Amino acid sequence: MGKLIAIVGRPNVGKSTLFNRLTQTRSAIVDDASGTTRDRQYGKVEWCGNELSIVDTGGWVVNSDDIFEEEINKQVSIAIEEADVILFMVDIKNGITDLDDHVADILRRCKKPVILVANKADNNEGVYAAAEFYALGLGDPFSVSAVNGSGTGDLLDEVVRLMPQTDSESEKLENLPKFAIVGRPNAGKSSIINAFIGEERNIVTDIAGTTRDSIYTRYNKFGFDFYLVDTAGIRRKNKVNEDIEYYSVLRSIRAIENADVCILMIDATRGIENQDANIFSLIQKNKKGLVVCVNKWDLVENKSTDAIKTYENAIRSRFAPFTDFPIIFGSALTKQRILKVLESAAMVYENRRRTVPTSKLNNVLQEAIAAYPPPANKGKYVKIKYITMLKGALVPTFIFFCNLPQWVKEPYRRYLENKIRENWDFSGTPINIFMREK
């Protein structure tokens, strides 16, 4: 990834606040609790015609009680290796701490441009207090306030000056497909993303709720080019008892809303639970593409064809009436059939963009309508005269022009949808059917 800024430092110095300020988003969760950020969180910064990537990291800690300490520090080290410019954040109000010295020692040895960012300079006294940080041996400290934005313009000017001059890519990354990995906690969402990209990109533990932010990772291999979005596990409301987890679930829901295709992870060892159906319902309400991945299939004893068929039927019957979606049985741990998951998601994305010529639509569907016309209502007969497909819609949308649109009920709409699916491949994507008066 070219032109990448990494924000590093000890916990609670305001890294995520600065990340949100520079990206002009609320992508990173901000909380007073130490250790809120765990995984690397990527975003975009636009400044004076320059587009930069920025990564927020967890706070660097040593000898703490945090069970995620080793994994967080590993993520910070990877971000430092990836970055072109490093923002080392310190806290003016607390001064230099042992952890600051420890991080500064690491950064002095790395061969990357490092900018010392003295945060929480909310007034002139704070600006004067920043002089203390010259002792870290990393040059002039930039006094900023991540909360109100003061000093961030000068900081970005310095970032642009230090950034290696490379030819910027002309492609618009925001137009790339977004595939969100969703599911209950501990279904294997982070594990499968790590398996896809071949590195420990996201922290994986047995503890539910390890992932908190929605983490965007660009996947550009084997002819694919899209964003993978790792999300926090979505559990029932009465199970959410932390403020941070509540915000994490909201981020996951927002990730579903922004995604093109959702890969729903189901734990093969636990089967289909109510919360799986709730997440599916959320995907359906937002009209998103769907691929179901039954993970941890390596832990299931009976892997016969009959067992697979029974499992498939159980999933489709639970998610009915929408049953036309791919189901893949695999394992993130052994990487069994994980490429098939990506292929299916890419196929569903293409199906969402599929268009059918009007002439073919009318030739095929008028025949189906003649074979089984809409039921009469109070002696009145519905006559469907013309069918067309709406262009430019996010979801495949079909318009049926008829004389009495109000009399066409849901069962007949489903019949029409089934006929469309029989003749054209719209697997994994919802279909909109509208009746309009001719």
Secondary structure, DSSP 8 states (H G I E B T S, - for coil): --SEEEEE-STTSSHHHHHHHHHTS--S---SSTT---S-EEEEEEETTEEEEEEE-----SS-S-TTHHHHHHHHHHHHHH-SEEEEEEETTT---HHHHHHHHHHHHSSS-EEEEEE---SHHHHHHGGGGGGGSSS-EEE--TTT-TTHHHHHHHHHHHS-------S-GGGS-EEEEEESTTSSHHHHHHHHHTS--S---SSTT---S-EEEEE--TT--EEEEE------GGG--SHHHHHHHHHHHHHHHH-SEEEEEEETTT---HHHHHHHHHHHHTT-EEEEEEE-GGG-S---HHHHHHHHHHHHHHHTT---S-EEE-BTTTTBTHHHHHHHHHHHHHHHT----HHHHHHHHHHHHHHS----BTTB---EEEEEE-TT-SS-EEEEEES-GGG--HHHHHHHHHHHHHHS--TTS--EEEEEE-
